[in-house]
Amino acid sequence: MASLQLASANIDEVIAVYNLENIANGILTKQCPYGSGHINDTFLLCFETPANDQKQYILQRINHTIFHNPPQLMENIVNITRFLRNKITAQGGEPDRETLNVIKTKHGTNWYQDSDNNYWRIYQFIENSLCLEQVKSEKDFYDSAVAFGNFQKMLADFPTELLHETIPNFHHTPSRFQAFQKALNEGIPTRIALAQNEIAFALERECETTILTNLLKEGQLPLRVTHNDTKLNNILFDADTKKALCIIDLDTVMPGLSLYDFGDSIRFGANTAAEDETDLSKVSLDLSLFEAFTKGYLEGCGGSLTDKEIAMLPMGAKLMTYECGIRFLSDFLLGDTYFKIHRENQNLDRAKTQFRLVADMEAKWDTMAEIVRKYQ
């Protein structure tokens, strides 16, 4: 709450720099916290126009403790959205609704640093749209897969060398494993003792941590533009048609592997239990949801993936789940310094669910591979 109060105090300063009253041709009637994001502070700004219509914008304070170089982050977003806008326009789409659109300050910049050294940005609000927080049906998951696959396809010819790493080694499993080993050496002894089973599980799979990065080094997997946070709630759906409309939350768009995006979606959406479920008997890979997402993702990609990428999709799902598990476990060992917790041992429970999901994937490996071949 303190964070939002601090941000609220600077909103008038930001609005003046953006001169939004003139852009909207109206009067600011409402400013309020918006959405369920945990990283940036997000606000909805509503203006009433002379015709009694509303024009709305999304204002965000970029969390520069997570994203250390907001100007580079914004350079990524502007380059990506400009590229997407041109593609969408050429395809006869609606660029004002099918991609994010950054509003410039009256000085022509894409971000603003206020008097307290906070970084801000403003997007056009995409009207008549909604977010889904949870997968409620196979259709929801399939539609999200098509959207993320299409995002991959549209950016297939974007030059990855133009992108900055906003969080270095974000989905680099060997680096995450090294951080886990460091946590083992520096962790709290009582917590290390409590997590012996999970530690053993993680260590037994060390040899797999380099599979994807080695294939990248060998040129068997291509470096692509990846979203890196492919949760269902990072897609806007049309409120009327319920069709996927726009990919949002582009802060982690970086060079990476398509398998990262596929795998993180499976980890998040095809688990039959909550991320911190304490009853591990409820945790498993829903093969119907895995198939729905695989089908949709490959359809959305529209032939832009290589045969090797497609064949490695199950490994992407497994490694992204394993990677998330060792991140939760590392944080638990170090005293819960990164992921927010709401109860004792929550990060350990999160690690347990990820590792149980990994084990279930291993048990269903042949079926997962068959599903992928079915849609290849």
Secondary structure as the mmCIF struct_conf table of DSSP 4:
data_model
#
loop_
_struct_conf.conf_type_id
_struct_conf.id
_struct_conf.beg_label_comp_id
_struct_conf.beg_label_asym_id
_struct_conf.beg_label_seq_id
_struct_conf.end_label_comp_id
_struct_conf.end_label_asym_id
_struct_conf.end_label_seq_id
HELX_RH_AL_P HELX_RH_AL_P1 ALA A 2 ALA A 9
TURN_TY1_P TURN_TY1_P1 ASN A 10 ASN A 10
HELX_RH_AL_P HELX_RH_AL_P2 ILE A 11 TYR A 18
TURN_TY1_P TURN_TY1_P2 ASN A 19 ASN A 19
HELX_RH_AL_P HELX_RH_AL_P3 LEU A 20 ALA A 24
TURN_TY1_P TURN_TY1_P3 ASN A 25 ASN A 25
BEND BEND1 GLY A 26 GLY A 26
STRN STRN1 ILE A 27 PRO A 33
BEND BEND2 GLY A 35 GLY A 35
BEND BEND3 HIS A 38 ASN A 40
STRN STRN2 ASP A 41 GLU A 48
TURN_TY1_P TURN_TY1_P4 PRO A 50 ALA A 51
BEND BEND4 ASN A 52 ASN A 52
STRN STRN3 GLN A 54 ILE A 62
TURN_TY1_P TURN_TY1_P5 HIS A 64 ILE A 66
BEND BEND5 PHE A 67 HIS A 68
HELX_RH_AL_P HELX_RH_AL_P4 PRO A 70 ALA A 90
TURN_TY1_P TURN_TY1_P6 GLN A 91 GLY A 92
HELX_RH_AL_P HELX_RH_AL_P5 PRO A 95 GLU A 98
BEND BEND6 THR A 99 THR A 99
STRN STRN4 VAL A 102 VAL A 102
HELX_LH_PP_P HELX_LH_PP_P1 ILE A 103 THR A 105
TURN_TY1_P TURN_TY1_P7 LYS A 106 HIS A 107
BEND BEND7 GLY A 108 GLY A 108
BEND BEND8 ASN A 110 ASN A 110
STRN STRN5 TYR A 112 GLN A 113
TURN_TY1_P TURN_TY1_P8 SER A 115 ASP A 116
BEND BEND9 ASN A 117 ASN A 117
STRN STRN6 TYR A 119 GLN A 124
BEND BEND10 GLU A 127 ASN A 128
STRN STRN7 SER A 129 LEU A 130
BEND BEND11 GLU A 133 GLN A 134
BEND BEND12 SER A 137 SER A 137
HELX_RH_AL_P HELX_RH_AL_P6 GLU A 138 MET A 154
TURN_TY1_P TURN_TY1_P9 LEU A 155 ASP A 157
BEND BEND13 PHE A 158 PHE A 158
HELX_RH_3T_P HELX_RH_3T_P1 THR A 160 LEU A 162
BEND BEND14 THR A 166 ILE A 167
TURN_TY1_P TURN_TY1_P10 PRO A 168 HIS A 171
HELX_RH_AL_P HELX_RH_AL_P7 THR A 173 GLU A 186
BEND BEND15 GLY A 187 GLY A 187
HELX_RH_AL_P HELX_RH_AL_P8 PRO A 189 LEU A 194
TURN_TY1_P TURN_TY1_P11 ALA A 195 ALA A 195
HELX_RH_AL_P HELX_RH_AL_P9 GLN A 196 GLU A 204
TURN_TY1_P TURN_TY1_P12 ARG A 205 ARG A 205
HELX_RH_3T_P HELX_RH_3T_P2 GLU A 206 GLU A 208
TURN_TY1_P TURN_TY1_P13 THR A 209 THR A 210
HELX_RH_AL_P HELX_RH_AL_P10 ILE A 211 LYS A 217
TURN_TY1_P TURN_TY1_P14 GLU A 218 GLY A 219
BEND BEND16 GLN A 220 LEU A 221
STRN STRN8 ARG A 224 THR A 226
BEND BEND17 ASN A 228 ASN A 228
HELX_RH_3T_P HELX_RH_3T_P3 LEU A 232 ASN A 234
STRN STRN9 ILE A 235 ASP A 238
TURN_TY1_P TURN_TY1_P15 ALA A 239 THR A 241
STRN STRN10 ALA A 244 ILE A 247
TURN_TY1_P TURN_TY1_P16 ASP A 251 THR A 252
STRN STRN11 MET A 254 GLY A 256
HELX_RH_AL_P HELX_RH_AL_P11 SER A 258 GLY A 269
BEND BEND18 ALA A 270 ALA A 270
STRN STRN12 ASN A 271 ASN A 271
BEND BEND19 THR A 272 ALA A 273
TURN_TY1_P TURN_TY1_P17 GLU A 275 ASP A 276
BEND BEND20 THR A 278 THR A 278
HELX_RH_3T_P HELX_RH_3T_P4 LEU A 280 LYS A 282
STRN STRN13 LEU A 285 LEU A 285
HELX_RH_AL_P HELX_RH_AL_P12 LEU A 287 CYS A 301
TURN_TY1_P TURN_TY1_P18 GLY A 302 GLY A 303
BEND BEND21 LEU A 305 LEU A 305
HELX_RH_AL_P HELX_RH_AL_P13 ASP A 307 ALA A 311
TURN_TY1_P TURN_TY1_P19 MET A 312 MET A 312
HELX_RH_AL_P HELX_RH_AL_P14 LEU A 313 LEU A 334
TURN_TY1_P TURN_TY1_P20 GLY A 335 GLY A 335
BEND BEND22 ASP A 336 ASP A 336
BEND BEND23 TYR A 338 PHE A 339
BEND BEND24 HIS A 342 ARG A 343
TURN_TY1_P TURN_TY1_P21 GLU A 344 ASN A 345
HELX_RH_AL_P HELX_RH_AL_P15 GLN A 346 ALA A 363
TURN_TY1_P TURN_TY1_P22 LYS A 364 LYS A 364
HELX_RH_AL_P HELX_RH_AL_P16 TRP A 365 TYR A 375
#
